[in-house]
Amino acid sequence: MAALTQSTRLAVRAGMAGEGRAIASLWRELWEAHEAWGGYPGSRDPQVYALLADRLDDDARVRSGQPILGRHVHLVADAGGVVCGQVEGWFEQHGADAQPSFTCDVRSLIVTERARRLGAGRALLSTLAGAARKLSQGEPCVLAAEVLERNPARAFYARVGYAPVAWNARIAAAAGASIRSSELTARPALSRDALALAHLDAMLAARRRAWGDARFSRPRTLDATFVASIAAQLAGDSLGSFREPPMLVAVDEGGTVRGAASFAVHALEPPFLPMRRALLGRFALDPTCAAAPGLAALVALGCKLALSRGAAQVELTDLPPPGTELHEALIATGAQPWSHVVTKVV
């Protein structure tokens, strides 16, 4: 099978059947490093990685030497016939406007220490960029990677042209659930909140653009169709529903919506240890109000919901940079900086 990228000592290509064990060992190294940097713990069970190796071999047989399968890209770095690195990419198309954003999420980038000196990391990302451009049919595509704050790869991403556009923090759900807000209260969003949410969504889109995050669409026109789509999505959602409320709102004493955030919980799958992951993000606030009261109310409710769904930690995602009012108000709730998203347009 021909390599997609090749030098005298290094080749980047699709994985082959029989290499699953070597690739799975790279994953194990990656998850153990992530845990040391404050990430979610990975399994130590050899059987988990044996099953992963089998799945990787089956996947390679299906791909038949092609790195792209549907919207998933999987590449390995080969030094002298030995697998020494790998990366995944998940291709997405965000937004509903006439010019949607094409994004490729960079995941599971890992290179052995020896291969780093050969430029394997740079070669993997460069080849992934080419695959993403193929999927976007030549249109600009944003490569995006989430990097833990304690991950030394932050410097590597900067060297290869990635820049931070969004920041994430994390808070213990039990601690966050005890936060009190004296001015605002939070509740699940209802269909009657659709117009207010449409206005807040426009503010969020403008904020993302202002900080260079090109993964999402420009602010949408506040027309009846947009508002109706939000109302339809929220219809029937309540705190007592069997599914998580997709949006939370902070309201004042008169019931006026002053802020909003999205909420989700999902299960982590092997090779992570089984646990629940909660995310509270897409924060948007009425600019006429101070940030702290609304954020405190939203974080408290999000943490209570997370606890009720079995999640011990809550990630506060899609934040503007440190030093901004919104970011500092969330840190004031007791959250700790956890990761940031870096992007590069190709």
C-alpha positions as CSV (number, residue, x, y, z in Angstrom):
1,M,0.0,0.0,0.0
2,A,1.4,3.4,-1.0
3,A,2.1,5.9,1.7
4,L,0.2,9.2,1.6
5,T,3.2,11.1,3.0
6,Q,6.7,9.7,2.9
7,S,10.3,10.8,3.6
8,T,13.4,8.7,3.6
9,R,12.7,7.6,7.2
10,L,9.0,8.1,7.8
11,A,5.7,7.3,6.0
12,V,2.1,8.3,6.9
13,R,-0.5,5.9,5.7
14,A,-3.7,4.0,6.6
15,G,-3.3,1.2,9.2
16,M,-3.1,-2.4,8.1
17,A,-4.6,-5.6,9.5
18,G,-2.2,-7.0,12.0
19,E,-1.1,-3.7,13.4
20,G,-4.0,-3.4,15.8
21,R,-1.9,-4.4,18.8
22,A,0.8,-1.8,18.1
23,I,-1.8,0.9,17.6
24,A,-3.7,-0.1,20.8
25,S,-0.5,0.1,22.8
26,L,-0.1,3.7,21.5
27,W,-3.7,4.5,22.7
28,R,-2.9,3.0,26.1
29,E,0.2,5.2,26.4
30,L,-1.9,8.2,25.4
31,W,-4.7,7.6,27.9
32,E,-2.2,7.0,30.7
33,A,-0.5,10.3,29.9
34,H,-3.9,12.1,29.8
35,E,-4.8,10.8,33.2
36,A,-1.5,12.1,34.5
37,W,-2.4,15.5,33.1
38,G,-5.8,15.6,34.8
39,G,-7.9,13.9,32.1
40,Y,-10.3,11.0,32.5
41,P,-8.7,7.7,33.6
42,G,-8.2,5.0,31.1
43,S,-8.5,1.3,31.7
44,R,-5.5,-0.8,32.9
45,D,-7.2,-4.0,31.9
46,P,-5.1,-5.8,29.1
47,Q,-8.3,-7.4,27.8
48,V,-9.7,-4.0,27.0
49,Y,-6.8,-3.2,24.8
50,A,-6.8,-6.7,23.2
51,L,-10.4,-6.1,22.2
52,L,-9.4,-2.7,20.9
53,A,-6.6,-4.3,18.8
54,D,-9.1,-6.7,17.3
55,R,-11.4,-3.8,16.4
56,L,-8.6,-1.9,14.8
57,D,-7.6,-4.9,12.7
58,D,-11.2,-5.3,11.6
59,D,-11.4,-1.6,10.8
60,A,-8.3,-1.9,8.7
61,R,-9.7,-4.8,6.7
62,V,-12.8,-2.7,5.9
63,R,-10.8,0.3,4.9
64,S,-8.5,-1.8,2.6
65,G,-5.7,0.7,2.7
66,Q,-7.9,3.8,2.6
67,P,-7.6,6.2,5.5
68,I,-11.1,7.7,5.0
69,L,-14.1,5.8,6.0
70,G,-17.3,7.8,5.9
71,R,-16.5,10.9,8.0
72,H,-13.7,9.2,10.0
73,V,-10.0,9.5,9.1
74,H,-7.4,7.2,10.7
75,L,-3.7,7.6,9.9
76,V,-0.6,5.9,11.3
77,A,3.1,6.9,11.1
78,D,5.5,4.2,10.0
79,A,9.3,4.4,10.7
80,G,11.1,1.6,9.0
81,G,8.1,-0.6,9.0
82,V,7.3,0.0,12.7
83,V,4.1,1.9,13.7
84,C,5.3,4.9,15.7
85,G,2.3,7.2,15.8
86,Q,-1.3,7.7,14.9
87,V,-4.1,10.3,14.7
88,E,-7.8,10.3,14.1
89,G,-10.0,12.9,12.5
90,W,-13.8,13.3,12.6
91,F,-15.2,15.4,9.9
92,E,-18.2,17.6,10.6
93,Q,-20.3,20.2,8.9
94,H,-21.7,22.8,11.3
95,G,-24.4,25.4,10.7
96,A,-27.5,25.8,8.6
97,D,-26.5,28.8,6.6
98,A,-25.6,28.9,2.9
99,Q,-21.9,28.6,3.8
100,P,-21.6,26.0,6.5
101,S,-18.3,25.5,8.3
102,F,-16.3,22.4,7.6
103,T,-14.4,21.1,10.7
104,C,-12.2,18.1,11.3
105,D,-11.8,17.3,15.0
106,V,-8.2,16.1,15.7
107,R,-8.3,13.2,18.2
108,S,-5.9,10.7,19.7
109,L,-2.7,12.1,18.3
110,I,0.2,10.2,19.8
111,V,3.8,9.7,18.7
112,T,6.6,7.7,20.3
113,E,9.4,9.8,21.7
114,R,11.9,8.5,19.1
115,A,9.6,9.4,16.2
116,R,9.0,12.9,17.4
117,R,12.6,13.7,16.3
118,L,11.6,12.5,12.8
119,G,8.7,14.9,12.6
120,A,6.0,12.3,12.8
121,G,3.5,14.5,14.6
122,R,3.8,17.3,12.0
123,A,3.5,14.7,9.2
124,L,0.4,13.1,10.7
125,L,-1.3,16.5,11.0
126,S,-0.3,17.6,7.5
127,T,-1.7,14.4,6.0
128,L,-4.8,14.7,8.1
129,A,-5.3,18.2,6.7
130,G,-5.1,16.9,3.2
131,A,-7.7,14.3,4.0
132,A,-10.0,16.9,5.5
133,R,-9.7,19.1,2.4
134,K,-10.6,16.1,0.3
135,L,-13.8,15.6,2.4
136,S,-14.6,19.3,2.2
137,Q,-14.1,19.1,-1.6
138,G,-11.5,21.8,-1.6
139,E,-13.4,24.2,0.6
140,P,-11.5,25.7,3.6
141,C,-11.7,23.4,6.6
142,V,-10.9,24.0,10.2
143,L,-8.7,21.5,12.0
144,A,-9.5,21.6,15.8
145,A,-7.9,19.8,18.7
146,E,-8.7,20.0,22.4
147,V,-5.5,20.1,24.5
148,L,-5.4,19.7,28.3
149,E,-3.7,22.6,30.0
150,R,-1.0,20.3,31.5
151,N,-0.3,18.6,28.1
152,P,3.2,19.6,26.8
153,A,1.8,19.2,23.3
154,R,0.4,22.8,23.6
155,A,3.8,24.1,22.5
156,F,3.9,21.6,19.5
157,Y,0.5,22.7,18.2
158,A,1.6,26.4,18.4
159,R,4.8,25.5,16.4
160,V,2.7,24.0,13.6
161,G,0.3,26.9,13.3
162,Y,-2.6,26.1,15.6
163,A,-4.0,29.0,17.7
164,P,-6.3,28.8,20.8
165,V,-9.9,29.9,20.1
166,A,-11.9,28.5,23.1
167,W,-11.2,27.5,26.7
168,N,-12.7,24.9,29.0
169,A,-12.8,24.6,32.8
170,R,-14.0,21.8,35.1
171,I,-15.7,21.8,38.4
172,A,-16.6,19.1,40.9
173,A,-20.4,18.6,40.6
174,A,-20.9,18.3,44.4
175,A,-19.1,21.6,45.0
176,G,-20.9,23.4,42.1
177,A,-24.3,22.2,43.2
178,S,-23.9,24.2,46.5
179,I,-23.3,27.6,44.7
180,R,-25.9,30.2,45.5
181,S,-27.1,33.1,43.3
182,S,-29.0,35.9,45.1
183,E,-30.2,37.7,42.0
184,L,-31.1,35.1,39.4
185,T,-32.4,31.5,39.3
186,A,-31.9,28.8,36.7
187,R,-34.3,26.3,35.2
188,P,-34.6,24.2,32.1
189,A,-35.5,26.2,29.0
190,L,-39.1,26.0,27.7
191,S,-40.5,26.7,24.3
192,R,-41.7,30.1,25.5
193,D,-38.0,31.1,25.9
194,A,-37.3,30.6,22.2
195,L,-37.1,34.3,21.2
196,A,-34.8,35.1,24.1
197,L,-32.6,32.1,23.2
198,A,-32.5,33.2,19.6
199,H,-31.1,36.6,20.7
200,L,-28.6,35.0,23.0
201,D,-27.5,32.6,20.3
202,A,-26.7,35.5,18.1
203,M,-24.5,37.0,20.9
204,L,-22.7,33.6,21.2
205,A,-22.0,33.4,17.5
206,A,-20.6,36.9,17.5
207,R,-18.4,36.2,20.5
208,R,-17.0,33.1,18.8
209,R,-16.2,35.0,15.6
210,A,-14.6,37.8,17.6
211,W,-12.1,35.4,19.2
212,G,-11.3,33.7,15.9
213,D,-13.3,30.5,16.3
214,A,-14.3,29.7,12.7
215,R,-15.9,26.3,13.4
216,F,-19.4,27.6,13.6
217,S,-21.7,29.7,11.4
218,R,-22.0,33.4,11.5
219,P,-24.9,34.9,13.6
220,R,-28.2,33.9,12.2
221,T,-31.0,36.2,11.2
222,L,-33.6,36.4,13.9
223,D,-36.6,35.4,11.8
224,A,-39.8,33.5,12.7
225,T,-38.4,30.3,11.2
226,F,-35.3,30.3,13.5
227,V,-37.3,31.1,16.6
228,A,-39.9,28.4,15.7
229,S,-37.1,25.8,15.3
230,I,-35.8,26.6,18.8
231,A,-39.3,26.4,20.2
232,A,-39.9,23.0,18.6
233,Q,-36.6,21.6,20.0
234,L,-37.5,22.7,23.5
235,A,-41.2,21.7,23.4
236,G,-41.9,19.2,26.2
237,D,-38.5,19.4,27.9
238,S,-38.6,19.9,31.6
239,L,-36.6,19.0,34.7
240,G,-38.7,15.9,35.2
241,S,-38.3,14.6,31.7
242,F,-36.5,11.3,31.0
243,R,-33.9,13.0,28.8
244,E,-31.5,15.8,29.8
245,P,-32.9,19.3,29.1
246,P,-30.8,20.6,26.2
247,M,-30.7,24.2,27.4
248,L,-30.8,25.9,30.8
249,V,-31.8,29.5,31.3
250,A,-31.1,32.0,34.1
251,V,-34.1,34.3,34.9
252,D,-34.6,37.3,37.0
253,E,-37.5,37.8,39.5
254,G,-39.8,38.9,36.7
255,G,-39.1,35.8,34.7
256,T,-37.0,37.5,32.1
257,V,-34.3,35.3,30.6
258,R,-30.9,36.8,31.3
259,G,-28.6,34.0,30.3
260,A,-28.4,30.5,28.9
261,A,-26.2,27.4,28.6
262,S,-26.4,24.0,26.9
263,F,-26.4,20.8,29.0
264,A,-25.5,17.2,28.1
265,V,-24.4,14.0,29.8
266,H,-23.0,11.0,28.1
267,A,-21.1,7.8,29.0
268,L,-17.4,7.4,28.4
269,E,-16.6,4.2,26.5
270,P,-13.5,2.0,26.7
271,P,-10.6,2.4,26.8
272,F,-11.8,5.0,29.3
273,L,-13.0,3.7,32.6
274,P,-16.8,3.6,32.6
275,M,-18.2,6.8,33.9
276,R,-20.5,9.7,33.1
277,R,-19.3,12.9,31.5
278,A,-21.3,16.1,31.9
279,L,-20.9,19.2,29.8
280,L,-22.2,22.7,30.4
281,G,-21.4,25.1,27.5
282,R,-22.6,27.6,24.9
283,F,-22.8,30.2,27.7
284,A,-24.5,33.4,26.6
285,L,-25.5,36.3,28.8
286,D,-27.6,39.5,28.5
287,P,-24.9,42.2,28.1
288,T,-26.9,44.6,30.3
289,C,-26.4,42.3,33.3
290,A,-23.3,41.4,35.4
291,A,-22.0,37.9,34.4
292,A,-21.5,36.4,37.8
293,P,-25.1,36.0,39.1
294,G,-26.4,34.3,35.9
295,L,-23.3,32.1,35.6
296,A,-23.5,31.0,39.3
297,A,-27.2,30.0,38.8
298,L,-26.5,28.1,35.6
299,V,-23.5,26.3,37.0
300,A,-25.4,25.3,40.2
301,L,-28.3,23.8,38.3
302,G,-26.0,22.1,35.8
303,C,-24.0,20.5,38.6
304,K,-27.2,19.3,40.3
305,L,-28.4,17.7,37.1
306,A,-25.0,16.1,36.6
307,L,-25.1,14.6,40.0
308,S,-28.6,13.2,39.4
309,R,-27.2,11.5,36.2
310,G,-24.2,10.1,38.0
311,A,-21.5,12.5,36.8
312,A,-19.0,13.6,39.4
313,Q,-17.4,16.4,37.3
314,V,-18.9,19.1,35.0
315,E,-16.9,20.5,32.1
316,L,-17.6,24.2,31.4
317,T,-16.9,24.5,27.7
318,D,-16.7,27.0,24.8
319,L,-15.4,29.9,27.0
320,P,-13.8,33.1,25.8
321,P,-10.1,33.7,26.9
322,P,-8.9,34.2,30.4
323,G,-9.2,37.8,31.5
324,T,-12.7,38.2,30.0
325,E,-15.6,38.8,32.4
326,L,-17.4,35.6,31.5
327,H,-14.3,33.4,31.9
328,E,-13.3,35.0,35.2
329,A,-16.8,34.7,36.6
330,L,-16.9,31.0,35.9
331,I,-13.5,30.5,37.5
332,A,-14.9,32.4,40.5
333,T,-17.4,29.6,40.9
334,G,-14.6,27.3,41.9
335,A,-13.9,25.8,38.5
336,Q,-10.4,25.1,37.4
337,P,-8.8,25.7,34.0
338,W,-8.8,22.3,32.2
339,S,-8.2,22.5,28.5
340,H,-8.4,24.7,25.4
341,V,-9.3,24.2,21.8
342,V,-6.7,25.1,19.2
343,T,-7.5,25.4,15.5
344,K,-5.9,25.9,12.1
345,V,-7.7,26.7,8.8
346,V,-6.4,24.6,5.9
